Structure formats: structure tokens, C-alpha cells
Amino acid sequence: MPVRPGTISERWARRLTMCDPTAAHVVLAQGKRAEAFFIDPLTDMPVMRTPDNGGKPVWRFYAPLSLPAGDAELASVVLHHTVWVTTSDGHLHPAPCTPSEHLWWGNGYGDRPSEAATVINVLLDDLGATPHLREHWNAPKGLTALLNEDHKQGTELTRSTLLHARMTPPRAR
């Protein structure tokens, strides 16, 4: 994910703590040169900043398998290179996903919208749940339809928008 000022990922990156590399960072690096190593203090997720092929910095991380829930609930999702979750207690996280995958949206991306819909559907009910994508095709059709639309990078979908989509069947085309 590109390092860009003013994006949701920059807001998340502000809480990262620089650290010495761990075994998880080595796996994450996949042979790429690293500029810096970080840890997300809320999820213990390893993060790296590396140069891309053009020399510009990018963030590398594996999405968490679940989120710290506490008493919080999903407040919104932001679509920016992956799906980001904002919580009612003011935190921001990459949406949980299976290892080495990321979530996507938009028409033409195969199973990605139904995978994102599955994760969001689970998190709407239980922020700390571990989503399973094996049966992503069973995601609510209205939520899948919403995520199958072409949204601009940075689009925020509120909890009420997501709940409405989950309860509404998609429109016939």
C-alpha cells in the first residue's frame, strides 16, 4: 500500500511503533529490502515500510485474523487499497482477513466483493470475531452488491449504510 499523506492508512500508521525486526517481519519481507520495521501496538501486527519498484515507500503488512473488540462496534468501513474498519471507540484497523490476502471491492474483481461482504457482515455483529471466508458466497446479497460497486479510493461506508445494504436485496439490473 503506498505511503501517502492525508489517507486513512496514514492515520493508522501514526500509531505504529518502530521496532527491531522479528521472525514475522522476515516472513512479511519476502526478500524485499526494508526501510523500517514497526508493530501495531493494538494488534501486535508486524508492519514494514519498503521501497516499491520506483523507489517510493509502501506499507507491507498482513491483515489481522481478528480485531480487539472490547465494548466497541464497527462504526464504518473505509475503502482504501483494502478494507479499513473504524470503531466506535475511535480506533482504525485493516479489516481482518485470511493470511496473505487482502479485501477488495468493485465490479470485475471476482470473489473479492463477497469476501469483503462476509467480513463486514461478521464484524457488524461481533467486532472481535474471526471471519471465515470458506463460504463467502453466502454473504448477504445486498452487502455484496454494495461492495460490487466501483467506489473511489477513500470512500467511507457508515454502519447505517452497511446495515441497510445487509437487509436490502440488490436491485435487478
Phi, psi and chi 1 to 4 in degrees:
 res  aa     phi    psi   chi1   chi2   chi3   chi4
   1 MET       -  128.7  167.9  172.4  -42.0      -
   2 PRO   -62.7  144.7  -11.6   19.8      -      -
   3 VAL   -84.2  111.7  174.6      -      -      -
   4 ARG  -136.0  131.7  -70.4 -154.5  177.6  105.5
   5 PRO   -63.6  146.3  -15.8   25.3      -      -
   6 GLY    80.8    9.7      -      -      -      -
   7 THR  -104.7  167.6   61.1      -      -      -
   8 ILE   -62.6  -34.7 -164.8   80.9      -      -
   9 SER   -68.2  -30.3   57.2      -      -      -
  10 GLU   -66.8  -40.0 -179.9 -165.9   37.8      -
  11 ARG   -59.4  -44.0 -177.9  175.5  144.6 -154.5
  12 TRP   -64.9  -42.4  166.0   72.6      -      -
  13 ALA   -63.5  -25.6      -      -      -      -
  14 ARG   -61.4  -26.2  -79.3 -172.8 -124.0  136.9
  15 ARG   -90.3   -9.1   84.1  158.5  175.3 -109.4
  16 LEU   -65.1  146.3  -60.3  177.8      -      -
  17 THR  -111.9  127.0  -56.3      -      -      -
  18 MET   -65.3  144.2 -164.8  170.4  -91.7      -
  19 CYS  -150.8  171.3   65.8      -      -      -
  20 ASP   -75.6  151.7  -69.2  -32.7      -      -
  21 PRO   -65.4  144.8   17.5  -24.9      -      -
  22 THR  -115.6  176.1   65.8      -      -      -
  23 ALA   -60.0  -36.0      -      -      -      -
  24 ALA   -64.3  -35.9      -      -      -      -
  25 HIS   -65.1  -38.5  -73.3  101.1      -      -
  26 VAL   -62.2  -44.2  172.4      -      -      -
  27 VAL   -63.3  -43.3  171.4      -      -      -
  28 LEU   -63.3  -35.9 -179.8   60.7      -      -
  29 ALA   -64.1  -34.8      -      -      -      -
  30 GLN    46.8   43.0  -62.7  179.1   -9.6      -
  31 GLY    81.2   -0.2      -      -      -      -
  32 LYS   -79.9  149.8  -55.3  -87.8 -169.6 -126.2
  33 ARG   -75.4  135.5 -176.4  175.1   62.9   84.4
  34 ALA  -105.2  141.1      -      -      -      -
  35 GLU   -88.7  -36.0  -67.3  176.4  -10.6      -
  36 ALA  -161.5  153.7      -      -      -      -
  37 PHE  -115.7  141.2  -59.4   95.2      -      -
  38 PHE  -138.7  166.0  -58.5   87.9      -      -
  39 ILE  -133.9  141.2 -165.3   88.4      -      -
  40 ASP   -84.6  114.4 -179.3  -26.1      -      -
  41 PRO   -66.6  -18.1   22.5  -30.4      -      -
  42 LEU   -87.3  -25.8  -63.9 -179.2      -      -
  43 THR  -122.5   -7.3   62.5      -      -      -
  44 ASP    61.2   22.6  -69.1  -31.9      -      -
  45 MET   -78.0  129.2 -175.4  173.0   72.1      -
  46 PRO   -73.7  142.2   27.1  -32.3      -      -
  47 VAL  -138.8  144.7 -179.6      -      -      -
  48 MET  -131.0  152.1  -58.1  173.7   32.3      -
  49 ARG  -112.2  122.9 -168.1  176.9   58.9 -131.3
  50 THR  -130.1  159.4   65.1      -      -      -
  51 PRO   -80.8  143.4   23.7  -27.1      -      -
  52 ASP   -82.9 -171.3   68.3    7.0      -      -
  53 ASN   -62.7  -26.0  -67.4  -22.8      -      -
  54 GLY   -92.5    1.7      -      -      -      -
  55 GLY    90.2   -2.5      -      -      -      -
  56 LYS   -81.5  145.8  -65.6 -179.0  179.6  175.3
  57 PRO   -72.4  142.5   21.3  -27.1      -      -
  58 VAL  -133.6  152.1  -64.3      -      -      -
  59 TRP   -90.5  137.1  -67.6  112.6      -      -
  60 ARG  -122.4  128.9  -68.6 -172.5  174.2  -80.7
  61 PHE  -160.9  155.3   57.6   90.0      -      -
  62 TYR   -95.9  138.3  -70.4  131.4      -      -
  63 ALA   -64.3  148.7      -      -      -      -
  64 PRO   -67.4  155.5   24.3  -31.2      -      -
  65 LEU   -78.3  -26.0  -62.5  176.5      -      -
  66 SER  -154.6  168.4   62.5      -      -      -
  67 LEU  -110.6  152.3  -60.0  178.9      -      -
  68 PRO   -70.0  126.1   20.0  -24.9      -      -
  69 ALA   -98.8  -54.7      -      -      -      -
  70 GLY    57.3 -133.4      -      -      -      -
  71 ASP  -100.6    7.8  -66.6  -32.8      -      -
  72 ALA   -81.1  162.0      -      -      -      -
  73 GLU  -133.5  165.4   60.7 -178.1   19.6      -
  74 LEU   -63.9  124.8 -176.7  147.2      -      -
  75 ALA   -96.8  -38.6      -      -      -      -
  76 SER  -166.2  169.2   69.3      -      -      -
  77 VAL  -122.6  146.6  -62.2      -      -      -
  78 VAL  -120.4  130.8  178.5      -      -      -
  79 LEU   -97.5  103.0  -51.8  175.0      -      -
  80 HIS  -148.8   94.0  176.2   72.9      -      -
  81 HIS    64.7  -19.4  -67.7  -79.9      -      -
  82 THR  -159.0 -170.8 -169.9      -      -      -
  83 VAL   -99.1  126.9  176.3      -      -      -
  84 TRP  -110.2  144.0  -65.1   85.0      -      -
  85 VAL  -112.0  127.0  173.2      -      -      -
  86 THR  -101.9  145.0   66.7      -      -      -
  87 THR  -114.4  161.7   63.0      -      -      -
  88 SER   -67.0  -15.9   57.7      -      -      -
  89 ASP   -97.0   13.3   60.2   -0.8      -      -
  90 GLY    89.0    6.5      -      -      -      -
  91 HIS   -90.2  163.5  -66.6  -64.5      -      -
  92 LEU  -135.0  134.8  169.5   68.3      -      -
  93 HIS  -143.7  149.7  -55.1  -81.1      -      -
  94 PRO   -64.0  140.2  -13.2   23.5      -      -
  95 ALA   -62.2  142.8      -      -      -      -
  96 PRO   -64.0  150.5   17.7  -23.7      -      -
  97 CYS  -158.9  175.2 -169.6      -      -      -
  98 THR   -73.5  156.3   56.3      -      -      -
  99 PRO   -55.8  139.2  -24.2   32.9      -      -
 100 SER    62.6   15.5   73.9      -      -      -
 101 GLU  -112.4  167.0  -66.5  -70.7  -26.3      -
 102 HIS  -140.8  159.9   74.1  -78.7      -      -
 103 LEU   -93.8  149.2  -60.0  172.9      -      -
 104 TRP  -141.0  172.8 -159.5 -109.6      -      -
 105 TRP  -145.0  172.7   64.4   93.1      -      -
 106 GLY   101.6  152.5      -      -      -      -
 107 ASN   -65.0  136.1 -168.4   15.8      -      -
 108 GLY    93.7    8.1      -      -      -      -
 109 TYR  -108.3   31.5  -68.9  102.5      -      -
 110 GLY    59.3 -125.3      -      -      -      -
 111 ASP   -82.0   -9.1  -65.9  -22.1      -      -
 112 ARG   -56.6  -44.4  -61.8  -63.5 -176.7  172.7
 113 PRO   -61.5  -37.3  -27.3   37.6      -      -
 114 SER   -72.6  -30.3   62.7      -      -      -
 115 GLU   -67.1  -45.7  -69.3  173.8   -5.1      -
 116 ALA   -62.3  -41.3      -      -      -      -
 117 ALA   -62.8  -38.7      -      -      -      -
 118 THR   -61.9  -47.5  -62.9      -      -      -
 119 VAL   -62.9  -47.8  170.1      -      -      -
 120 ILE   -63.0  -42.0  -67.6  165.9      -      -
 121 ASN   -57.5  -45.0 -176.1   52.4      -      -
 122 VAL   -64.7  -44.8  168.0      -      -      -
 123 LEU   -70.0  -26.8  -62.3  179.8      -      -
 124 LEU   -61.9  -31.1  -77.4  166.6      -      -
 125 ASP   -93.0  -32.3  -65.8  -27.9      -      -
 126 ASP  -154.1  100.2 -179.6    0.4      -      -
 127 LEU   -59.1  -29.1 -171.7   62.1      -      -
 128 GLY   -91.6    3.6      -      -      -      -
 129 ALA   -69.8  155.2      -      -      -      -
 130 THR  -100.1  108.4  -59.2      -      -      -
 131 PRO   -69.2  145.0  -15.3   27.2      -      -
 132 HIS  -117.7  128.7  -60.2  -75.8      -      -
 133 LEU   -98.7    4.3  -60.4  179.0      -      -
 134 ARG   -57.6  -33.8  -73.5 -176.0  -62.6  -87.1
 135 GLU  -118.9   44.7  -64.2 -172.0   22.4      -
 136 HIS   -61.0  -23.0   61.2   86.3      -      -
 137 TRP   -68.5  -11.1   55.0   85.5      -      -
 138 ASN   -90.5    6.8  -71.2  -31.3      -      -
 139 ALA   -61.3  151.3      -      -      -      -
 140 PRO   -53.9  129.7  -24.9   34.2      -      -
 141 LYS   -62.0  -37.6  -59.5  -58.7 -179.4 -147.9
 142 GLY   -67.0  -38.5      -      -      -      -
 143 LEU   -67.8  -41.5 -160.3   50.8      -      -
 144 THR   -62.6  -42.5  -60.2      -      -      -
 145 ALA   -61.6  -42.0      -      -      -      -
 146 LEU   -59.7  -43.1  174.7   64.8      -      -
 147 LEU   -80.6  -10.6  -66.9  163.5      -      -
 148 ASN   -84.6   -9.0 -154.3   32.9      -      -
 149 GLU   -76.1  154.3  -65.3  174.4   10.8      -
 150 ASP   -83.0  100.0  -73.4  -35.3      -      -
 151 HIS   -97.0  145.2  -62.9  -77.7      -      -
 152 LYS   -70.5  151.9  -68.9 -176.5  178.1 -176.7
 153 GLN   -54.8  132.3  -67.8  -75.8  -19.3      -
 154 GLY    94.2   -1.7      -      -      -      -
 155 THR   -62.5  132.6  -64.0      -      -      -
 156 GLU  -108.3  128.7 -176.4  167.5   12.4      -
 157 LEU  -111.2  116.8  -57.9  171.1      -      -
 158 THR   -72.8  163.9   63.7      -      -      -
 159 ARG   -55.1  -43.9 -179.9  179.4 -176.3   83.3
 160 SER   -65.4  -38.1   61.3      -      -      -
 161 THR   -62.4  -43.3  -62.1      -      -      -
 162 LEU   -67.2  -43.0  -62.7  166.5      -      -
 163 LEU   -63.8  -41.7  -71.7  168.9      -      -
 164 HIS   -61.8  -45.7 -178.3  -93.9      -      -
 165 ALA   -62.2  -39.4      -      -      -      -
 166 ARG   -62.1  -34.9  177.7  164.5   81.8  168.8
 167 MET   -91.4   -8.6  -63.4 -177.7  -53.5      -
 168 THR  -107.4  125.6  -53.2      -      -      -
 169 PRO   -67.4  149.1    7.7   -8.0      -      -
 170 PRO   -64.0  152.2   17.5  -22.6      -      -
 171 ARG   -72.5  144.0  -66.4 -175.5  -61.3 -117.2
 172 ALA   -72.1  141.7      -      -      -      -
 173 ARG   -97.2      -  -67.1 -174.8 -177.1 -150.5
